[in-house]
Amino acid sequence: MSIKALKGFKDILPDEVGLWQVIERKARDIFHRYGFEEIKVPILEKTELFVRTIGESTDIVEKEMYTFEDRNGASIAMRPEGTASVIRAYIENGLYVRGSVQRLYTIGPMFRHERPQKGRLRQFHQMSVEVLGSDRAMIDTEVMAMAWQLLQEIGLEASLEINSLGCPACRPSFKETLQDFINERIDHLCEDCKRRSVTNPLRVLDCKSDNCQEQYTSAPSIIEHLCEVCSDHFNEVKGALNLLGVPYRVNPAMVRGLDYYTRTAFELITTELGAQGAIGAGGRYDGLVKQLGGPDVPGIGFALGMERLVMLLSQKDAHESQSGLDLFLVTLGEVAYEKGFHLMQMLRSLGVRVMMDHEGRSMKNQMKQANKQKPRFALILGEDELAKREVALKDMDSGEQELVELATDFENWANVIKTKIK
């Protein structure tokens, strides 16, 4: 019996990797334009980190985290999201002394033991972006505009939905009103919502049950309960989005699945992935750093799901093709093979992506191999070409072929060929 990948875990094959690379390159480019720096954080963390940040009553902590005990009996978790790990690293390494505002991002795998479905796996990949040290509404807007710009530049369309979740000063009154609303409908709710209504009433609004959502159509809006400071902050965010020309819709029913969010919350939604329409989400978490033992600094961030971005680009077929070879060397005869092998290495040292056949195949079969590799050019080198110091260079898209005269000095061959194909 052959061993297969675990349920919810997927191999990313060579012909798929190109799309991932396109997205990551574009993301890093845009993040750096906005002054962000990359940080790499461990996959394994103490379970306590996620219990304290995400919240004990969340589905992630209660049902979905991969946890185990190490040899010393400590509870270890595979990270289910990126923000907690970045903040732990920010505190532990004293990154706050580098400057009052830190802009950080990380890209990598996350793990949640949930039912696999379209665009959602048990091992999934996220780009997690964090700004630590500023509570300005303009920062909220800048972060959302950056996420929006990334989607635009990789050729995707999504709608931006925003809300405010208030702060510790104004949220209690909303929770009380919401609790009364829920209690009136408690007999019509699913078991998860009944449990959440006691542990964390806001979470019931995030229920995926159609029946429950019907019950919540007339639920009270947290926006109506915002204190003056939170209301002003939210108005500034909307005004700044209007200023930048970023389209958005206020969704008063939006809540976030993690307990640490305050004030601004947002999601990027697409209609092309069925029920799992969110391709990115985030918000502000002003008390989280202090809660983890760090300085009392505000923060905001978001995460984008890589699998969903790749899936959308594959469906649209509006992406760059995978970066393949610049050149495939076709050699005929042992002398040409040896010269070609040397030439290939020289070209690689000049930054040319090049491959050749090592199995002594015929010219016809080498050209078949070249077609599979999809190079931009093929270079045909045989004993006659060596004697005449010229090679046949074929454009694999147009089929046009030209003879390229090579310098007398073999060491200059690589430079001549590079100039022709670049």
N, C-alpha and C positions, 0 to 999 in steps of 0.2 A: 504493500500500500504506500503510495507516494505521500509525502508531507506537503500540505498546502498552507497558505497564509491563513492567519487567524481571521475569524469573521469580523468584518469592519476594518480590516487592515489591508491596504492595497499597494501593490508594486507600481512604481511610476517608471514606465518603460522608456527606452531611448527615444522612440518616436514621439513620446509625449513631453519629454523633458524640455524640448525647445520652447514650448509655450510658457512653462514655468520660468525659464531663464529670461524670456522677454518681459514677463510681469515683474520679476525681481529686479532686473536692470532698470526698468522704468521707475519702479517704486524707490529704489535707492537714489536715482537721479533726482526725483522730485523731493524726497525727504531731505536730501542734502541742499537743494535750492532753498528750502525753508529753514536751514540751519540745524537740522537734526543730526545726531551722531548714533552710530550703531553700537549696541551692547549685546553680548551673547551671555545668556543665563542658563543654569543647569536645567536638565529635564526633570531631575528628582529634587524634591524639597521636603521639608518636614510637613506632615499633614496639617499641623497646627496653623501654618501660614495661611492655607486656603480656608480653613474653618474660621479664622479670625477675620479674613478679608471678604470672602464671598458670602459667608453667613451660614450658620448651622441649619437654618430652615430652608435653604435653597435645594433644588433638585440635584444640582451638581454635587454638593456635599453629602446629601442624604442618599443618593442613588447612583451617581455616575462616576465618582472618582475611582481611579485605580490606586489602591493602597495596599501596603504590605508591611510587615515588621522586619527590620534588619536584624543582624546577629545580636545586637545589644538590646533588642526589644523596643527600639524606637519606631514610631509609626511614620512611614515614608509614603509620599504620594507622587505619582507622575503628574506633572503640571497640567491642569485642565484649562488654563488661560494664562496670558503673559503678564498682565499688569502687576499681580502680587509679587512675582519673582523680580520684576524690574525694580519695584519699590524696595523690596528686601535688599537688593544689591545697592540701590541708591543710599539706603541707610547704613548698611554694613560697611561700605567702602567710603563713606563720607563724601559722596559726590556733591552734596549741597555746598561744600566749601569752595568748589570750583567756580561758583557763580550763583547769583540769586535765582536764576531761572535755568533749568536744565531741560534740554530737548533730546529725548532718547527714543530709539526704536529697536525692535528685535524681530527677527523672522525665523520661524522654526516650527517643529511639530508640537501639538498639544494632544491630550488624551482624555476621552470621556466614554464611559461604558454605557452607551445608549443604543437604541435600535437604529441600525444602519439604514439609511435611505438616500434618495437622490441628493447629492451635494453635501451629505453629512456622514462621516465615517467615524470610527472609534479612534483612529489616529488621523488627525487632520492638521493642516498647516495654517498658521495665521501670521499676518504682519501686525504687530502690536506697537502702537505709537503713544508716547506719554510726554506731556509738558508738566514739569514740576516747579512750583515757585511763584505762580501768578494766578490771581483770581479775576483778572480783567475779562470783560465780555468779549473784547476784541480777540483775545487768545482763543476763546471758544470758537469764534467765527473763523479765525485763521486755520484752526485744526480741521473744521468741517470743510472749508474751502480747499484745503490740501487733499483731503479724501476725494472730494468732488473732482478736482483737477486730475488726480491719478486715474480715476475711471474714464474721464473724458479722453485722456491722452493714450490710453490703451484701447480705446474704441468701444467703450461700453456706456449704456445709458441706464440711469437709475434715478428714482425719486428720493429726495431728502425729506424725511419727516423729523420734526423736532417737538420737544416738550420741555417743561420744567418740572422737576420732582421736588422743588422746594428745599428747605433746609431744616435742621433740627428744631428751629424756632417755630416754623409754620406747619411742618408736616404732621405733628400730633393732632391738630384740630381736624385735618383732612382724614386721618386714620380713624378718628372717632366717628365722623360722618359716614365714612365708607363702611365701617363695622356695622353701623345701624342698617345701612342699605343691604349689606350681605345677610344679616340676620333675618331680614324679612323674606329672603329668598333661599335660605339655607337648605330647605328640603328639596330644592330643585337642582342643587349643585352636585358636582362629582365629588368623590371621596377626597381627592387631592385638594380641591378648593375648600372643602369643609375643614380639613386639617390646617391649611394655610390661613384660613380666616382667623384662627386663633394665634398661630405663630407669627404670621406676617401678612396682614390683610392686603397690602399693595400687590402681593404676588398673585392674588386670584385674578387680577385683570390680565395677567399674562398667560392664562390658561388657553390651551389649544383646542379644547372641546367646543364644538359648534353650539351645543346646548347651553353651555355656560356663557359663551359669548352673547347668546341671545338674551340671557338674564342681565348682562352687563351693559346693554345698549343705552340704558338710561342712568348709568352709574354717575355719581358726582364727579366733577372734574377737579383735579388738584390745582389747576390754574386759578380757580375761583377762591382758593384758600391761601394763595401765596402772600407772604408778608411784603411790606413795601420794598425792602431791599431786594428780595428775590424777584419781585415783579419788575422793578427797574432794570435788574440785570437781564432778565429775559427780553424786555423791550429793546435793550441795547443790542443784544444778540440778533434779534430780528432786523433791527435797523442796519446793522453792519452787513448782514447777509444781503439785504436789499442794495446797499451801497456797492457791494462786490458783484452784484448781478447773479448770485447763486440762487436758483429757484428752490423753494421749500414749501412744505405744508405743515401747519401746526396740527399735531395729533394728540388731543388731550387725554386719550386713553392709553398712550404709550407708557409703559413702565419698563425698567430694565431687570433682567433676571438675577442680578447680583446686588447684594445689600449695600455695597459701599457708595452707590451713586447719589449725588445731590445736584440740585439745580439742573443745568442743561443736560438733556438726554437726546440722542438722535440715532436714527437708523437710515441706511441706504437700502432701498427696496427695489426689486425687479419683479416683473410679472412672468419672467421666462423660466423660472425654476419651480413652478407649481406652488405647493403650500409653503415650501421653505424659501420664502422670497427675500429674506434679508441676506445681503452679501457683506454688510459691514454695520457695525454699531459701536456706540461709545457714549461718553458723557463725563461729567465732572464728579470728582470724588475728594472734596476738600478736607475731610477729616481722616482720610485713610493713612497717610504717612505718620501722623501723630499716634493713631491707633496702634501702629506697629512699632512704636517706640522711637520714632524719628522726630525731627523738628516739626513744628506746627506750620506746614506749608501746604497750600492748595495744589490741586492737580486736575488734569483733564487728559483723556486719551480715547483711542478707538482701536478696534481690531477689524481687519478685513480677512475673510476666508479665502485662502488660495484655491482650494478645490472648486469653489463656486465660480471664482473668476476664470479659472481654466475652462470649466464647463461652458460658461457663457461665451467665451472667445471661440471655443471649438464649434459651438452651434452657429455663431455668426460668420465664422470663417473670414473674419475681418482683421486678422492679425498678421504680424510679420511671419514669414516662414522661418523654420529653425535654421540657425546659422550653421551651414554645412561646410563642405570643402571649397577652397579656392581652386585647387588643382588636383588632378589625378594623373600620375605619371604612367604612361604605357611604354614598356621597354621590350625590345626584341633582340635576343641574344645575350650571352653571358657578359660580354664587355659592356654593352649598353646597360645591362642590369646593374653592374658594379658602379658605372658612372652615374646612373640614375639614383642609386642608393645614396651616393655621396652628395649629389645635387639636392635630393630631398631633404637631407639633414641641413644643408646650407640654407635652403629656402625656409625651413622651420625656424632657423636662428634669426631670420629676417622678418618673422611674424606671419609667414604664409602658412595656411592650413592645407597640408598636402599629404596624400597617401599614394601607395603603389602596390602592385601585385608582387608577392614573394613566392608564388607557387609555379612559376614558369609556364603560365597559361598562354594560349595563342592570343594573337592580337584581337581577334573577334571576341573571345571570352573576357579579355581584359577590358574591352569597351563595354561589354555587358555589365561587368563589375563596376565600371565607372558610372554607368547609368543608374545603378542602384544607389551609389553614394551621393548622387546629385551634385557633383562639383560644378563650378562655374566654367571651368576650362579643363580640357584634357591636353596633355603634351605627349607627343609620340616621338620616341627616341630609339633609333636602331643604329646598326653599324653604318649604313649609308649616311644617316644624319650626322653621325660622329665624324665621318670622313669629310663631309662637306661643311661641317661646323654650322649647321642649321637644323632647326627642329620645326615640326608641324604643330601649331597651336590651334586647337579647335574650340570655338565658343559653343558650349553644350546647349545653350538656349536657341541660338539662331542656326546652328549647324555650320556656320561659316568657318573656314580654315585658312590660316595664313602661315607662310614660312617666316621664321624669325632667325635672322643671322646672329650667331653667337660670337662673342669676343674670342680672340685667339687664346687669351688667358682663361683657363677653365674656372679660376676663382671668381671671375666676373660674370659667369653664366647666370648665377642666381640673381644678381642685381638686374641683369637685362630682362629676365623672365618676370621678376617681381614688377618691374616698371610696366610691362605689357598687360599684366592682369589686374593691377590695382587701380 
